[in-house]
């Protein structure tokens, strides 16, 4: 099993409507693409870290399932292609680990 974690650091002057649009797409991607066994997306609560981040976690049965998800047209067009509109990609990061 593999877990993917994406932490998107929001640009300081990003419009709230665009932030909400990205979050909506992030929350819908598991249903649109499939292949994810557990999935969650939301705003960081800011308890110990900056408020201005959106976080996504997804579990996959295999590396191949994750790569199919990441390379899907939906992910590429709705998230990857427009990520720079909201996220500071130099500060954002994706992490994966096996468990």
C-alpha positions as CSV (number, residue, x, y, z in Angstrom):
1,X,0.0,0.0,0.0
2,X,1.3,3.5,-0.8
3,X,0.2,6.8,0.7
4,X,0.6,10.0,-1.3
5,X,0.5,13.4,0.6
6,X,0.4,16.7,-1.2
7,X,0.9,19.9,0.7
8,X,0.0,22.9,-1.5
9,X,1.2,26.2,-0.1
10,X,-1.2,28.9,-1.2
11,X,0.3,32.0,-2.8
12,X,-0.1,35.1,-0.6
13,X,-2.3,37.0,-3.0
14,X,-4.3,34.1,-4.4
15,X,-8.0,34.8,-4.7
16,X,-10.3,33.0,-2.2
17,X,-12.6,31.9,-5.0
18,X,-9.6,30.2,-6.8
19,X,-8.5,28.6,-3.6
20,X,-12.0,27.2,-3.1
21,X,-12.1,26.0,-6.7
22,X,-8.8,24.1,-6.3
23,X,-10.1,22.5,-3.0
24,X,-13.3,21.5,-4.7
25,X,-11.4,19.8,-7.5
26,X,-9.0,18.2,-5.0
27,X,-12.0,16.7,-3.1
28,X,-13.6,15.4,-6.3
29,X,-10.6,13.8,-7.9
30,X,-10.8,10.4,-6.2
31,X,-14.3,9.9,-7.5
32,X,-13.5,11.1,-10.9
33,X,-10.3,9.1,-11.4
34,X,-10.7,6.1,-9.1
35,X,-8.0,3.8,-7.9
36,X,-7.8,5.3,-4.4
37,X,-8.6,3.2,-1.4
38,X,-8.7,6.1,1.2
39,X,-8.8,9.8,0.3
40,X,-9.1,13.1,2.1
41,X,-8.5,16.8,1.1
42,X,-8.9,20.0,3.1
43,X,-7.5,23.2,4.5
44,X,-4.7,23.1,7.0
45,X,-6.0,23.8,10.5
46,X,-2.9,25.9,11.3
47,X,-2.4,24.5,14.7
48,X,1.4,24.1,14.3
49,X,1.9,25.1,10.7
50,X,0.8,28.0,8.4
51,X,-2.9,28.4,7.7
52,X,-2.4,29.0,4.0
53,X,-2.1,25.4,2.8
54,X,-4.4,22.8,1.2
55,X,-3.6,19.2,2.0
56,X,-4.5,16.0,0.1
57,X,-3.9,12.4,1.1
58,X,-4.6,9.3,-0.9
59,X,-3.8,5.6,-0.4
60,X,-3.1,3.3,-3.4
61,X,-2.8,-0.5,-3.7
62,X,0.3,-0.2,-5.8
63,X,2.8,2.3,-7.3
64,X,1.2,1.6,-10.7
65,X,-2.3,2.6,-9.4
66,X,-0.8,5.9,-8.1
67,X,0.9,6.6,-11.3
68,X,-2.3,5.9,-13.3
69,X,-4.1,8.4,-11.0
70,X,-1.4,11.1,-11.3
71,X,-1.1,10.7,-15.1
72,X,-4.9,10.7,-15.6
73,X,-6.3,13.4,-17.9
74,X,-8.5,14.7,-15.0
75,X,-5.4,15.2,-12.7
76,X,-3.3,16.7,-15.5
77,X,-6.0,19.1,-16.7
78,X,-7.8,20.0,-13.6
79,X,-5.0,20.1,-11.1
80,X,-1.5,19.9,-12.5
81,X,-1.9,22.3,-15.3
82,X,-3.4,25.1,-13.1
83,X,-1.7,24.4,-9.8
84,X,0.5,27.5,-10.2
85,X,-2.5,29.8,-10.2
86,X,-3.0,29.1,-6.5
87,X,0.0,27.3,-5.2
88,X,3.6,28.5,-4.7
89,X,5.1,25.4,-6.4
90,X,8.6,26.1,-5.0
91,X,7.2,25.7,-1.5
92,X,4.6,23.0,-2.2
93,X,5.5,19.3,-2.0
94,X,4.3,15.8,-2.6
95,X,5.4,12.9,-0.5
96,X,4.9,9.2,-0.8
97,X,5.6,6.2,1.4
98,X,4.9,2.5,1.5
99,X,3.1,0.9,4.5
